[in-house]
Amino acid sequence: MITTTIPGFGALRIGHLVLDYNGTLAVDGRLLPGVRPRLRALARRLELHVLTADTFGTVGRALEGMPCRLVVLGAKRQDLAKARYVRGLGAARVACVGNGRNDRGMLRAARLGIAVIQREGAAAQSVAAADIVALSIADALDLFLHPLRLTATLRA
C-alpha cells in the first residue's frame, strides 16, 4: 500500500495499480525498457493488474513470471470493461496508468489516474480524464516508487 496526504488533493491509500499494456507498458507489443524492474519493485507494495486487448498477441510471453494479474479483454466496449474492473477493486484505492481512448473511463474512475504520452501518443480524452500526465511509463511508475513526487505534482 502507498499512503500519503497531499494538500488540496487529499489522502491517497493506494492498494492497486491498474495498467494498460499497449501504448503504456509496451509499444508495438514489446515491453519497454525499465518496466520489468519497476513492476517487481512496485509489487512489494501494490497489487498490480494489467488490462489489455492484447492487440499484438504478445502480452502473455512479455509478462511471464511477472508479479501481476493479467486480464485480456474482449474487443467490444473495452472502455466500459476497464472502468468496471477499477470499480470492482474499490476505485478509492486504485491508481491507473494508460494512454488510449479506451483508458479514459478507468482513469476517471480511479482515485488517481495517470496518462502517459510516449511514441504511440495519448488520446485527448484520456489526458483530460487523468490527474497527472507523464512523458514515459518509467516516469509514471517512478511516481509510486518516490511518492513525494505525487505531492509535488498534485498539491494545491
C-alpha positions as CSV (number, residue, x, y, z in Angstrom):
1,M,0.0,0.0,0.0
2,I,1.1,3.5,-0.7
3,T,-0.3,6.2,1.6
4,T,0.3,9.9,1.6
5,T,-1.7,13.1,2.2
6,I,-1.5,15.7,-0.5
7,P,-2.5,19.3,0.4
8,G,-5.5,20.3,-1.7
9,F,-5.9,16.8,-3.2
10,G,-6.5,14.7,0.0
11,A,-5.4,11.4,1.3
12,L,-4.2,8.6,-1.0
13,R,-4.4,5.0,0.2
14,I,-3.5,3.1,-3.0
15,G,-3.5,-0.7,-2.9
16,H,-4.0,-1.5,-6.6
17,L,-2.2,-0.3,-9.6
18,V,-4.1,-1.0,-12.9
19,L,-2.0,-0.7,-16.1
20,D,-2.8,-0.7,-19.7
21,Y,-0.4,-2.7,-21.8
22,N,0.0,-1.5,-25.4
23,G,1.0,2.1,-25.6
24,T,1.6,2.2,-21.9
25,L,3.8,-0.7,-20.7
26,A,4.7,-1.7,-24.3
27,V,5.0,-0.2,-27.8
28,D,4.2,-2.4,-30.8
29,G,3.6,-5.3,-28.4
30,R,7.1,-5.1,-26.9
31,L,7.6,-4.3,-23.2
32,L,9.5,-1.0,-22.8
33,P,13.0,-0.9,-21.2
34,G,13.0,-0.4,-17.5
35,V,9.4,-1.6,-17.0
36,R,10.2,-5.1,-15.6
37,P,12.4,-4.0,-12.6
38,R,10.0,-1.2,-11.7
39,L,7.0,-3.6,-11.7
40,R,8.9,-6.0,-9.5
41,A,9.7,-3.2,-7.0
42,L,6.1,-1.9,-7.0
43,A,4.7,-5.4,-6.5
44,R,6.2,-5.4,-3.0
45,R,3.8,-2.5,-2.1
46,L,0.9,-2.8,-4.6
47,E,-1.3,-5.3,-6.3
48,L,-0.6,-5.0,-10.0
49,H,-3.2,-5.5,-12.7
50,V,-2.6,-5.4,-16.5
51,L,-5.7,-4.9,-18.7
52,T,-5.3,-5.3,-22.4
53,A,-6.9,-6.4,-25.7
54,D,-3.5,-7.9,-26.5
55,T,-3.5,-6.4,-30.0
56,F,-0.2,-7.9,-30.9
57,G,-0.7,-11.3,-29.1
58,T,2.5,-10.8,-27.1
59,V,1.4,-9.9,-23.6
60,G,1.4,-13.5,-22.1
61,R,5.1,-14.0,-23.1
62,A,6.1,-10.5,-22.2
63,L,4.7,-10.6,-18.7
64,E,5.5,-14.3,-18.0
65,G,6.8,-14.6,-14.4
66,M,5.9,-11.0,-13.6
67,P,4.0,-10.3,-10.3
68,C,0.8,-9.1,-11.8
69,R,-2.7,-10.2,-12.7
70,L,-3.2,-10.2,-16.4
71,V,-6.7,-9.7,-17.8
72,V,-7.2,-9.9,-21.6
73,L,-10.4,-8.0,-22.6
74,G,-12.8,-8.7,-25.5
75,A,-12.9,-6.5,-28.5
76,K,-16.2,-4.7,-27.6
77,R,-16.5,-1.7,-25.1
78,Q,-13.1,-2.1,-23.6
79,D,-13.5,1.4,-22.1
80,L,-16.5,0.2,-20.0
81,A,-14.8,-3.0,-19.1
82,K,-11.7,-1.2,-17.8
83,A,-13.8,1.2,-15.7
84,R,-15.9,-1.6,-14.4
85,Y,-12.8,-3.5,-13.4
86,V,-11.5,-0.5,-11.4
87,R,-14.8,0.0,-9.6
88,G,-14.8,-3.7,-8.8
89,L,-11.4,-3.3,-7.0
90,G,-12.8,-0.4,-5.0
91,A,-11.9,2.7,-7.0
92,A,-10.9,4.8,-4.0
93,R,-7.9,2.5,-3.5
94,V,-6.9,2.3,-7.2
95,A,-4.4,4.2,-9.3
96,C,-4.4,3.7,-13.1
97,V,-1.9,4.3,-15.9
98,G,-3.0,4.4,-19.6
99,N,-2.8,6.2,-22.8
100,G,-5.6,5.1,-25.1
101,R,-9.1,6.3,-25.6
102,N,-10.3,3.0,-24.1
103,D,-8.5,4.0,-20.9
104,R,-10.4,7.3,-20.2
105,G,-13.1,5.6,-18.1
106,M,-10.6,3.8,-15.8
107,L,-8.5,7.0,-15.4
108,R,-11.6,8.9,-14.4
109,A,-13.0,6.2,-12.1
110,A,-9.7,5.6,-10.2
111,R,-8.6,7.7,-7.2
112,L,-5.5,8.6,-9.2
113,G,-5.3,8.5,-13.0
114,I,-2.1,8.9,-14.9
115,A,-1.9,9.3,-18.7
116,V,1.3,8.6,-20.4
117,I,2.4,10.1,-23.7
118,Q,5.0,8.0,-25.4
119,R,5.7,7.1,-29.1
120,E,2.1,5.9,-29.6
121,G,0.8,9.2,-28.2
122,A,-2.2,9.6,-26.0
123,A,-5.9,10.1,-26.6
124,A,-7.1,13.6,-25.7
125,Q,-10.0,12.2,-23.7
126,S,-7.6,10.2,-21.6
127,V,-5.3,13.1,-21.0
128,A,-8.3,15.2,-19.9
129,A,-9.5,12.4,-17.6
130,A,-6.1,12.0,-15.9
131,D,-4.9,13.7,-12.7
132,I,-1.3,13.6,-14.0
133,V,0.3,13.4,-17.4
134,A,3.7,11.7,-17.7
135,L,6.1,11.5,-20.6
136,S,7.0,7.9,-20.1
137,I,5.9,4.8,-18.3
138,A,9.2,4.9,-16.4
139,D,8.3,8.4,-15.1
140,A,4.7,7.3,-14.2
141,L,5.9,4.2,-12.3
142,D,8.6,6.2,-10.5
143,L,5.8,8.4,-9.1
144,F,4.8,5.4,-6.9
145,L,8.4,4.5,-6.1
146,H,9.0,8.1,-4.9
147,P,5.6,9.3,-3.6
148,L,6.8,12.8,-2.7
149,R,6.8,13.4,-6.5
150,L,3.0,12.8,-6.3
151,T,2.8,15.5,-3.7
152,A,4.9,17.9,-5.7
153,T,2.7,17.5,-8.7
154,L,-0.8,17.4,-7.1
155,R,-0.7,19.8,-4.2
156,A,-2.8,22.9,-4.3
